[in-house]
């Protein structure tokens, strides 16, 4: 079930999406299958990540990504694909990473929901 977001939050996301490129779930799946050199980062909360995440994903939630990205991924030219539940938090995080100097950042359009609805593979951690 889709969440209903407030107008000011949506305006903030729309503003960020003016600057952050998006990638489709199909495009990301193809990149993952090609085993390319990309960094897939899940910006959802820990409980969301632990319930299921995309293959090869690293977890850096929206609350800490700006603090920890430089030690996790110091290469400003690295290809970074961010995702969240629906593509909103990842767009906001992507905007901030670009402001920090990262030059190859994208957000997964539609996020986790789009990926799952397409029937693409997910990883579920053992409890």
N, C-alpha and C positions, 0 to 999 in steps of 0.2 A: 504494500500500500504506500503510495507516494505521500510524502509529508507536505504540509501546507506551510510555506515560508512567508515571513512578513515582507511587506513592500520594501522597507529600507535594506533588509538583508539581500533581497533579490537585486536591488539597485547596486549594491556593493559588488555582488557577484557579476552582474552584467558589465560593470566598469572593469573588473579584473579580466573578464573574458575578451575585452577589447585588445588586451595586450598578450594574453596567453593563448598559444595555439592549442587546438584540441586534436586528439587522435581517436578514431573510431575503434570499437571493440574488435572489429574484423582486422583492421590494420595492426593493432597490437598483437592479436593472435598470430598473424603472419610473421611479425617480427620475433615473437617468442619461439615459434616453430623453426625459424631460420637460425636460432641460437645466436643472434646478433649481440653485440656488446652494448647492452643498455642496462639501465638501473631502474627497476620498477619499485616505486615507493608507495606504500599504503599509508595514507594520512588519517585513517579512521581511528577511533578509540581502540584500546587494547582488547576489550571484550568483543568488539566487532571483528577485529583481525583474528582472534583466537577461534571464533565461531566458523571462520572460513575466509580464505584469501586467494588471490591469484597465484599461480605458480611463479616461482623466482622472486616473489615480493619480499621486500625489506619493510619492517614496520618503523615508521617515524611519525607519530601522530601529529596532528595539526598544532597541538599545544607546545610541541618541543622541536619541530622541524627546523625552525630558524636558528635555534640554539645549537643543535647537534649536526646540522648538515655539513659543516666545514670539516669536522673530524670524520664523519661517515663517508662523504664524497667530496674530497678536496679539489677535484678536477673541475674547473669552471666550464670546460668544454664537453664534459660527459653528457651523454644522452640520458635524460631523466624523464620518466613517465610517471606522473602522480595520479593516484586515484583515491576516491572516497566512495560514499554510498551512492551519490547521484551526480557527481561532477561539480558540485559547488565548492566544498571545502578544498578540493584539489586545485581549482582555479585560483582561489584566494592564496593558497600556499605557493602555487606556481608564480603568481605575481610577486610575492615577497622574495622568492628565490631569484627571480630575474633582477629585482632591485638590489640583491646581494651580489650580483655579477655573474650568475649562472646564465649561460647563453643558449642552451639546448634543452629547454624545459617544455614539456607538454602535459596536458591534463586529459585523462580518459573521458571522452564525452559520454555522459550517462552513467559513468562510474560502475561500481559493483553491480547495481541492478541491471544495467545494460548487458554486462558480461554474462551474468547468470541467466537472464532471459534469452540470450542467444544460445544457451546450452553449452558454453565453453567450460573447460576443466577448471576445477577449484581444488584447493588443498584444505583439508580439515585437520587441525592438530588434535592429537590424542589428549584426553584429559589427564 
